[in-house]
Amino acid sequence: MELGNAGWGVAMIWDAVRYGFSPVYWLTVEGIPVVWIEKATGKTLPSGFTTEAPVLSIDKSGAIGIEQIDRQTGAASTPPLAIELLDSTVTRDWMRKPSVQTTLAVNASAAALALSVNDSTGFTTDCYVGLEHMTIASTALGVLNLSARGVNGYAYAHTVGSGSQIVSDRPRYWRGRQVTLYAAPMDASGYVTGATLASDSVEVWRGRLSSSPSRTQNSFQFQAEAIDRILDGELPSVGTGTVEAVGSIFAADLGASIKFTIEARDATFAVLYQYAFTIYPFANSGIVQGEKVTGAKIRDLCVSAFAAAIAAVGANVDVYGLQFLQFGEGANTFQKMLVVLRQDVAAKYIFVQATAYNINGSNKLAATAFSLANVVNAIELDGQIYESPWSFPDESGQVYYSVQVKLDDAKKTSIYPTGTVSIESTGAAYAYKDATYGAGSVFLLVTGDGALDDFQAAVKSTVKFQSQVIGTWPQTMLKVLESSGTAALRGPYDVLERGAGYALSGSLIDVNSFGIASTSSSNVVNTVLDGGSFYDLFGGLLGLYKLAVVQRRSPMTGAMTLSVVSTAAPGAPGTVAISDTDLLAHAGDPIGSVNRVESPNSIMVTIPANGTAKEDVIIANDIPNIEAQGKRDASYSVPIEDRDSLRKEVVYLAASSFAYDQSAQAATLLVPPWIAIDVGDVVLLNNLTHPSLWTWTSSPGVPGYSGVARVVGRTFDLVKLAVKLTVLFDGGTIARSISPSAQVSAFTGPAGAVTSMSIPAKYYAHFAATRTVTGGNYYVQHYQPGQVETTTQYHLVTGEAIVGGVCVLTIGTHIGGHTVVTNSSRLTLPTRTGGRLVSYQQYFAHVDDGANWA
């Protein structure tokens, strides 16, 4: 729910504190139509909320935000929010047992507008299922017809037999509900500004209730964890099952048949007996059209149908039955069909013909047998009337074996299409693909050396599934964050089965920020999902590349979102500078030194085993440092497909870590809330003179510091309105950010005199920062890859904005006589020799050697 950030804006509401304003906090709880607030305002409430309850107190809460980031795993340490709701009529009405309660009779999808329940009596306007709030349009016998789903929150799919099958007229539990904390500006007279409550409010914090309400003498107390803490929670294992069969798997055709002709003649060729009949193996079997059926099951059905047919035509006097015999070994195994006959010394000529239609997917298979034996009691058909290949190759020649597994969880109706399956008794794991579900079983195509023998030996044994997600690193992370089991319910990355993701709404995620997680070797990752937390899955990648996933304010919307931020050495400064006059000294020393965790001098990167792929290891050492100080290890698990590319990157990443992290300083700064800086940002420390700071890079070293710093922690005291920043700065190396290279996707005006250009949205923050720092318009340089570098092609940028998901730059002047080409032209910073560089831009690294543009 995006409710605030429409009026004053984030910077203005905190800046107003300087002039006598103060914040009024209010919060919403998922599924509850009440605005819990510190004081009554009488303002129009956000849509869907019906009651303003002035009972909120956050005075007992400690500071919220991020204390620090674990740079080894990309995880943040975030304190909880303590919430207190004072006793009132409204509070008591929501802290009670439901008056009406029933259960779902059938599963309900996230889009269903009618709930089938065991008893609809007593329900009137609202109902609650799990975390979801629904409104009722009408009721009928055993049916609740709904007018809205996901009221004051989100819609969910609900399953009979689970904890969310109970339907009630009041919430049954509070734990797990999303909480959003807002601040509204209040002037010195006590008036809360804005036409509505939300119009001038800003989001302060988002999280999820981590406890049920606890009663005190005159209130109810809760604790809530930040949304980035949710990612520490472990996802469930994919599931287990029992191997039912190994063999060919086919889609049943209910019209499939085998036509038999059987006859015996004596020495004069006179007929002794003669029968013709047709069997329909799938008739009355309970199998539905298209259902997946194994070869073993089809053979059993053929035997049963044959026995019934010979009895029906009276042939069972001469014909005793049908059998299948296995021939060959391993992958060459197949089945032959035998017709068992009565021994008859008079029979000199025996003829059997069988013609099968659509038994195993083929339109027609015929087999015949002819015997001149004087005495026979079985006749083998010379065609493989029902072939059962245990294996077959795909287009690449990889051999797959078909396996049927009965799932232990009867409510689970699918698993991810690709992954690994391991046999519990032996621990052997094999990759699978094309998993399909039918009649309570999952049908897999399994590959790997020894798979056939292992699975044949494992029939009726337990196996465990591990889902496998292959894709780019940002896409895979987003899939795990959004996936709910209902396609696109939470956003475009909601594609995995239920339980494989955190089911977080796309509104809680700054998708654009995940673009910085794209690196050459991490373009494709192979991630195994088998329980564990988000940081278990991706912590190695985040730590190795000095990134983190944290809650911070979106620079585009102002909402509190999960974002990917850098924790690496600071390069170019951001838009904010902090000087001595910005420090808060009234409560004590505004700057404190922080003892950092010792940085590693030995890095081991493990590429984990994945299906048939073996585990791989890459190690980088700083030998001189190890000799001098002893070995300090850091280990990262990185599920990347391209080992060669990763090896090259590890060399540079390790060198960067060894060089900067050994001598980087860390400190805390106490600043007011109007300093618009957040975790991951780079801030300019402008001539700070505090003696707790030290400038190592000067000669000689001096107290104080002036230069760039990376913000790796930010907490906010809701009562004292003080912000504590934790920053990294002044390593032994000088770092520079790489100049942007923004590809032009569209433009307006003539190609030789454009008036605007569209570039990826991720560059908006950079160019907006350039305007803020320079205080006005600025130049960008135009080039196309492969061209000789030049300092003559420029555009004067007079504005930048996000429009339709891209960053649109308004162009005031087109200099150089060049032509802009969509999907080829790039925009970057002016070179030092071009004469159009501003001070902010000179902090960015720019190759200017006369060679071709890369």
N, C-alpha and C positions, 0 to 999 in steps of 0.2 A: 504494500500500500504506500504509494507516494503521496503524502499529504502536505508536507511543508515545502520550504525553499522557494516559494513562489513570490514572496513580497520583498522584504528587506534584503535577504541574502545573508549568507553565513558571516561575511566580514562585518557587515553593518550592525548586526544584532550585538556582536561582542564589542565592537568599537563604541557602541552607544553606552556601554557600561561606564566609560570614562566620563560621561555627561549626566550621570544620575540614574540611568536606566538599570534595571536588574531583570534576570530571567525568571519566568514562571515556568516550571517544569510540568509537563503532562505526558502521559503514556497511554498506549493502546496495547491490548492483549489479544492475540489471535482468536477470532471466533466470538469475542465478547463485545456487545454493542455499547460499551460504556467508555467514555473518556475519563480516565482517572487523573485528576489535576490538583495542584497545590491550593488554588483558590478559585472560587466561582467567578466566571467572566460573563455569563449570559450570551456569549457569542454563538453564532451559527456553527454547529458541529460538522465535521467531515461527513460525507455521504455514508449512510449505513449505520451511523452512531446515533443513538436515541437519547442518551442520558449523559449529563455532565456531573461527575461525583467529585466534589472538592475534598478528598480524603487522602490524597497522596502525600507521602513524606519520603524524601530520599536523604534526609539529614544524617542517617546512620550509615550511609554508604561510604566506602572509601573512594579514592580516586579511581576513575574508569579510564580505559584506553589500553595502551600497550606499554608495559614496563620495559621490556627489551625483546629483541629478536634473537633466537638461536640461529646463528649464521651457518651452523653445520646442517640444520634440517629445514630451514625456512619457516619454522614455527614461531609463533609469538607467545610471550607470557602475558596473559591478560587477566587482571583481577575481576571478580564478579561485581555485579550491581546489586545492592541491597535495596529492596522495595518494601515499603510499609503502607498498608491501606488501613486507615483509622476506622474504628467502629462507626457504622451508620446504618440507616435503613437499607440503603442501596447495597452496601457491602454485605450485610447479612442476607439479603435476598439472593445474592450470587454464591454465598458460602453455605449452601444447603444441599441436601439430598434431592435428586429429581423426584417430582410428584408422579410422573408417568414414565413407564419404561417398557420396552418390548425388544424383540430381536429381529434381525433381518431373516427373511425366509429364503432369499436368493441373493447372490452377489450383486453389488451395485457398482457400475462403472463410475468414473469421475464426471461423466456428462449426463448420467441418468436423471430424468426429471420425474421419476416415479419410483418409490421404494416399496418393494413387496415385504410386508412385515407379518409377524404372527398375530399381532393384535393392534389395530389402529385406534382403539378406543381411548379417548381422553386427549388426543393431540389436537391442537387448535392452530396456532400461528407459527410456531418455531419448533425445530428439533435439532438435536446434536448427535452426531455419530463420530466417535473418535475425537479428533481435534476440530472437526468441521461443523460449522453452523449453517443450517439450511432454513429457509422460510417455506411455509406450507400454503399452497393455494386452496386445496380441498382434500377431503379424505373420503375413502370408500372402504368397503369391507376388506381388510388386509392390505390396504394400499394408502400410502401418503403421496399425494400429488404435489410436487414442489414448484415454487415460483422462482427460487434462486438457489444457487449452490455457492459454496465458499464465501458466505457472507462474513464481512469483517476479517477475511483471511483467505484461505485457499481451499480448493476442492481436492478430494482424495478418492481413490477407489477403495471400496470396502468389501471385505470377504467374510462369508459365513464361516464360523469356526475359529475366527481370530478375535483379538481383543476389541476390534472395531465393529463387531456385529451388533453391539447393544445400541439401541436408539432410545433417547430420553428427551425430556423437555427442558433440562438444564444440564450444563457440562458435568460430566462425571469426574473429570480430573483436570488439573491445571498444568501439571508438569509437562514440559515439551512444547508449550505454546510459545509462539514468537512474540517478543516484546519490542516495541519501538519507543524510545524516549525522545521527546521534543522539548524545545525551549521557545517560549513566546516572549517578546519584549514588553516590559511593563515600565511606565514612566514613574517619576517620583511621587505622583499623586495616587498611584495604585491602579492606573488605567492600563489595560492590556490593549495594545494597538492592533489595527487590522480590521478589515470589514468582516472577516470570519476568523475563527480561531486558527485555522491552518494558514491563512494568507500571509502572515508575517512570521510564522514559526519556521524553525529549522530543525532538522534531525540532529540529535546529539549522539545517539548510540543505538545499536541494534543487537538483539541477542535472543535467547530462548530460556524460559523458566527451567531451572535445574532442580527445583525442589517444589514440593507441595506446600500449601499455605500452613504456616505455623502460628498457632494462636498465642497471643500475649494477653495482658490484662485488658487492653483496650484497642487491640489492632490485630491484623493478620500480616505476617511477614513472609517474604519470598526472597529467594536468591535467583539471579539470572546470569547465565554465562554468555560471553560475547559470541558472535556468529563464527569468528575464526576458531574459537574453542570447540565448536561443534565438530570441526574437522579432526579433532583428536579422538573422537568416538569411533569405535571399530565397526565396520560394516559386517553383516553376517556372512558366514561361509556360503558358497553357492549351493551346496546340497550334496546328498549322498543317495545311493541307490543300490540295487542288486542286479547283476548281470542275468538276464533272462535267456538270451540266445545269441549265438554268433552265426552269421550267415547272410544270405541275400535278403534284402528287404524290398517289398513291392507294394504298390498301392492296389488295394483290392478292387476288383471289378465284379460286381454282384452278378453280372451276366456270364461270367467265365464258366466254361464247361469242358468236359472231355467225353468224346463219343467213342464207345468201345464196340468192336465187332469181334466175337469169339466163336470159332467153330472147330469141330473135330470130325474127321472122316476115316472110314476104315480102308482096308487094302483095295477095295473095289471103288473107292472114292465116294461111297455112299455116306450121307450125313448121319453122324452119331448124335450130335447136338449142335445147336446154332443159336446164338443170342446176339442181340444188338440193343444197346441202351446208352443213355447219356446221363452223366452225373454233373451236378452243380455244387461244387464244394462249398461255396459261400452261402448257399441258401440255408436259412434258419440257423445260422451260426452266431447271430448277434453282431456280426461285423458290418459296418456301414460302408457305403461307397467311398472309395478313396482312402480308407483307413490303412495305415502302414501295417504290413503283415510280414513275418519272417518266413523263410523257406521251410523251416521245420513245422511251423503252424499250418502252412498250406498243405504239406505232405500228410499231416495228421487229418486234415479235413478231407483230403482225397481218399484216404483209407476208409474213413467213416462213411463218406458218401457212396463209395464203391460197395461196401458191405450192405448198405440199405438198398441199393439198386438191384444187386443180384438176388436179394430176398424178395423184392417186389416183383421181379419177372420170373421167379422160380428157378433161377440159374444156380442157386447155392448148392444144388445137388451135384453139379459138375464143376462149378467154379467156387473155390474156397476163399479167395480174397486177393487183396492187393498189398504189395510190399515195396519198400524202397531200400536199396542197398547202396552204401557209400563206396566209391572207388577213388583211387588216387590218394595223394598225401598233401598236406599243407595247402598252399594256394592253388594247387591243381585238383583239389577234391571236387567231385561231382556225384550226383545221384542217378541211379538207373532204376527203372520201374519194373517189377516182376509181377506177373499174374499167376497166382497159385491155383492149380487145377487138380481135379480128381485123377488118381492113377487109373488108366483104362488100357488094358492090354490090347484091346481091339483098335484103339486109335493109332493110325499110322501117319496121318497128316493133321497137324494142328496149326491153325492160323489165328493170329491175334493182331488187331489193328486198333490203335488209339490215336485220335486226332483231338488236340487240345486247342481251345480258343481263349486267348486273353487270360491264361492262368498266371503267367509271370510277366505280363506286360507285352508279350509278343502277340501278334494277331493270330498266328496259327503255327502250331508245332505238330508234326506227325511222326509216329514211330510204328514200325511193324516188326513182327517176328514170325518165323516159319520154321517148324521143326519136323524132321523126319524120324525122330526117335520113336522106338516102339513103345517105351514107357516113359512118361514125364510126369512130374508133379509140380513143376513151375516152369514158366517160360519167360525169358529175359528179352525185353524189347530192345531192338538194336539202335534206337535213337535215344538221346538223352532227353526223354520227354519232359522232365523237369530239371533243368540244370540248376545247380546251386553253387555258383562261384563264390568262394570265400573272399575273394579279393578282385579288384579291378584297378587299372591305372587311370589317373587323370591326364589332362592335356600335357603335363610336364613329364609324365612317366612315373610320378610318385604313386606307389601302391597303397590303397586304402582297404580296410576290412570293415564290414558292417556289423554293428553291435546293437542289441536291444537292451536297455536298462530300465528297470522298474523303479521309479522315484520313491524314496521313503516318505516324503512329504506329499500327502495326497492332494493338498491344496495348491501345490506348485504345478503350474501348467506349462512351463517353458524354462529353458536355460538359454544362455547366450549362444549364438550359432557357432562360434569358434572358441577353442580353449584347450584345456588338457584334462584328461581323466586318469586317475591313478587307482591301482588295485591295492586295497588296504593291506591284504595279507603279505604282499611282496614288496610294496612301495614303488613298483614299476609305474612310470608315468608316460603317457602317450598323448600326442596332439590329436585333436578331433576337429572336424568341420561339419557343416551342413546339418546341425542338430535340428531335428523336427520332433514334434510331439503328437501323440495319438494314443487314445485308450489307456491313459495312465502311464505310458512308457515314453521314453526318449530314445530316438533312433539316431545313431551316430555313425560317421565314417571316420575310422581310426587308422592312424598310420604309425610306422616305426618298426625298427628291427625287433623281432620277437613278439610283436603284437598278437599275431594269430595264435601262437602256442599259449601265450599268457592268458588271453581272454577265453580260449577254449577250456583251459584249466580252471578259469575263474567263474564259470557258470554257477549261479546261485551264491556267488561271493559278493562282498561289499566293495563298491567303488566310490570315489570322491571326485567331484567336479571342481575345476578351476576355470572360470571364464577368462577369455583372452581378448583384449581390446588392442587393435593395431591402428595407429594413426599418428598424426602430428602430436607433439607434446602438449601444446595449448588445447587442442581439440579433445584429447583424452582426459585432461584435467577437467575441462568443462563438462564432459559427458558424465564423469563421476560426481561432480557437484550437482548437476541438474536432474539426473535420471531418477524417475519415479516408477517406471514400469508401464506408464501410459504415454504413448508416443506424443511428444511435443506439449505435454501438459504443463511443464514448468518452463519450457523454452525450446529453442531449436536444437539444443544438445541433449534433450531428454530422449535418449534412444536405447538405453540399456534396460535389462529386465529389473523387476522390483527387487530391492535389496542390494543391487550392484552400485547404487549411488545414494546421495544424501537427500535427494528430492527437494533441493533448494530452488526457490523461484529465481528466474533470470533477473528480476528486479533487485535481488540481493548481490548481484555479481557485476563488476565492471569488466565486461567482456573485452573491451578494447585494451585494457591493461595487460591481458594475457598475451598480447602480441609480443611483448618484450621477452617472453619465454621461448621464442623461436630462435634456434641456433642451427648451424649447418648440420651437425651430427645428430641433433635431437629432432630433426624434421620428422623422423618416423620412430616411434617407440612401440615396444611390444609389452604391454602391461598385463600381468596375471592378476585377476581379481579372486581372492580367496580369503575374505575377511581382512582384518587389519584396518588401519586408519588411513586417511588421506595422506598424512605425512609418512606413514609406513610405505605407501605406494610411490610417492613423489618426493619425499624428503631428500633422497640422494641427488636427484636432478636439481632441486632447488638449492641445496647446500653447495654442490659443486660449482654451479653457475652464479653463486652469491645472489640468490633471489629469495623472496619470501612471499607467502600468501597471508595477508592481514586485512583487518577491517580498517578502512580509512574513508575519508570523504571523497566522492567522485568529483574530479575537477569539472566535469561537464554538467552533472545534475545536482550536485550538492548533497546527494543521498549518501548514507553510510553503506558501503558495499565491500565485498571481498575483492581485493585487488592484488595483483602481482607487483611487487616493488623491488627495487635493487637494494642490496646491502653492501655493494662493492665500494671500492675507493671512490670518493667524490671527484667528479670532473668539473664540468661547468657549473657555476652557481645558479641557484634558482632565483625567483623574483623577490625573495625576502632577505633582508639583512638584519642582523641583531647587533646592537652596540651596547655600550655600558648603560645607557639611559633606558634601555628596554628591560633590564633585569629587575626582578622583584626582590628587594632586599629587606622589606619590612618584617618578614617572618624569620629572618636568619640569613645565613650565607647563601647567596643565589647561585653559586657555582660549586660543584663538588667533583672531585676526581673519582673515577670508577675503575676498579680493578678488573681488567678484561680477562676472559679465559685465554690461557696461553694458546697461541696459534700453532698449528701443526707444521712440522717440517718433513713429514712423510705422508703421502696421500695414496690411498689404495682405492681404486674404482673397480667395483665388481659388476659385471654384466651377468645377471642371474640366469640359471638354467631355465629354459622355456620350451616345454614340450620335448622335442627330440634334440634341441640345441643344448650343448654343454655349457657349464659355467665358465666364464672367462674373467681374467683379472688384468688390470693395468696398474702399475705402480710408478710413482714419481717421488724421488727423494732429493732433499737439499743436504747433500753429504757433508759439506763443511760445517753447516749448522748442527747437524746431528753429532759430528765429532766434538764440537765445542760444548753443546748443551744437552746432549742426549736425545733420544728419539721420542717424538710426540706424534702419535698417529691420528689420522682422520680417515674414516672409511665411508664410502658412498656406494649405494646400490643404484645402478643406472640401467634401466631396461631398453637400451638403444640398439637398433638393428645394425647400424653401420659401425663396426668396431674400428676400422681404419681411420675414419673421420674423427671418432671420439678420441683415439689415441693421440692424434695430432693436437686436438683441442686441450686434452689433459695437460700436455707439455706447457702450453701457454697459460692455462688457468692456474696450474701449480706454481709457475714462475711468478705470476702476478700475486698470488696469495703469499708466497714466501717473501717477496720483496716488500709488499705494503704492510701486511698484517703483523710482521715482526715488530714494527716500530710505531704502529698506529696508536694514538691516544684515544681515550674515551672520557667523557665528562657529562655531568648533568647541568642543565641551565634552567632556572626558574623564571618564567616569562608570563605576561598577561595573555588572556585568551584572544585578544585581537591580533596577535602575531599569527598570521595565517600560514602555518607550516604544519606538515603532517609527516607521518612515518614514510620513509623512503625518499623524501625530498632532500635536495641539497640546499643548504642555507649558507649565506655569506656571514661569517663572524667578522664584524667590522671593527678592528682595532680594540678588541677586548683587552683590558689591562689587569684583570684579576690574577693574583699571584698563583692560584691553583692551576693556571694554564701555562704552557711552556711551548716556545717555538723552537723545535729541533732543527728545522731546515735553515735557520739563519746562522750566520757565523760571526760572533759566537752566539749560542743559544740565549734567548732572553725570555723573561716572564711575559705573560699575556699571549695573545694569538690574534692574527689577522689572516683570514683565508677561508677556504670552503670546508664544509663539514657535512657528513651524511647523517640524517636523522634516523636512528634505529630504535627509538622509543619515544612515546608521547602519552602522558597521563594527564587527566583533567580532574581537578578537585571541584565537584559540583557545588559545594558550599562556599569555599574560599575563592573560587574562580581563578585558580592558579594552574598554570600548565608547566609540567616538568618535561623537558626534552632530554633525551640521551643521544649524544652525538659522537661520531667517530671522525677524527681529523688528523692531519699532519703526520702521515706515514713517511717512511724513508724515501719514497719515490714521489714524483710529481705526476698526478694523473690528469688526463684530459679526456673529455667526452668526444666521441666521433661526430663529425658534422652530419646533419641529416641529409638523406637523399630521398626526397619525396617525389614519387612518380605522379605525373599529371594524368588523371583519368578523364577529364573533360575540361572545356573552357568555353567562355562566351566571348563574342566579338570576333573580329577577323584574326586569323592565325598569326598575322604579323603585327597585331595591335590588340592583344587580348584585354578584356576588362575584368575578367575573373578566372580563376583556375581552381579545379577540385583536386584535392590530394587526400590520402588516407587519413582517417579521423585521429589516428594515434599521434599525428604531428601537430594537432591543435594546441596541446599544452605547451609545446616548445615555442611555437610562433606567438601564442598569447603571452608567454613569459617574456619574449623578446620585446614586445610592445610595452609591457609593464616596466621593464628595466630601462629601456631607452626613452620612455615617456612620449613616444610618438611613432611615426612611420619609419620603416626600415627597408633595406634592400635585400633581395635574394638573387642568387646567380643562377642562370639557366645553362644547362648542358644536356647533351645526349651521350649515352655510353658509346665509347669508341671514337668520339671526336677529340681533336687536339684541344688541350686546355686553353682557355681564353679568359680575359678579364674584361670583356666588352659587352657581354650579354646579361642584362639586368632587368629586374622588375621592382618597382616601388610598391610595397604592400601597404595599403591604407586601411585594411580591416581584415578580420578573420572570424569565422563563425562555423558552428556545426549545423549543416543543413542536409537533411535526408541521409544521415549516417556517414557523411564525409565532411572534411574540413574544406571550406570554400574561402579562398583568399581573394579579397577585392584588390584589383590592380589599378594604381593611379598613373603609372608611367611605364611604357614598354621601350626599353633602350637596347640598341644593338642591331636592329634590322633583321633579327632572326625570326624563324617560324616555329611556333609551338606545335608539337606533334603528340596527340594523345597516346598514352601507353608507351611512350618513348622518352619524351622530355622529362628531365629531372630538375628539381629546385634544391639548391644547397646554399651554404653561407658564402659570402664574398671572400676572396683570398686576401692575404695580407698586402699583396702588391696591387690590389685593385683600387684601393683608396676609398672604399665604401664600407669598410668594416667598423662596427661600433664596439665599444669596450666589452659589452656582454658577450659578443660573438667571438672575441679573441681567446676565450677560454676553451674553445672547441678545437680539436686536432684537425688540421686540413693539409693534405699533401699538395704541395705546390712546386713540383719539380720539372714542369714543362712536358711531362709525358701525357699519354692519353688518359681520359677519364675512365675509371674502372667501370 
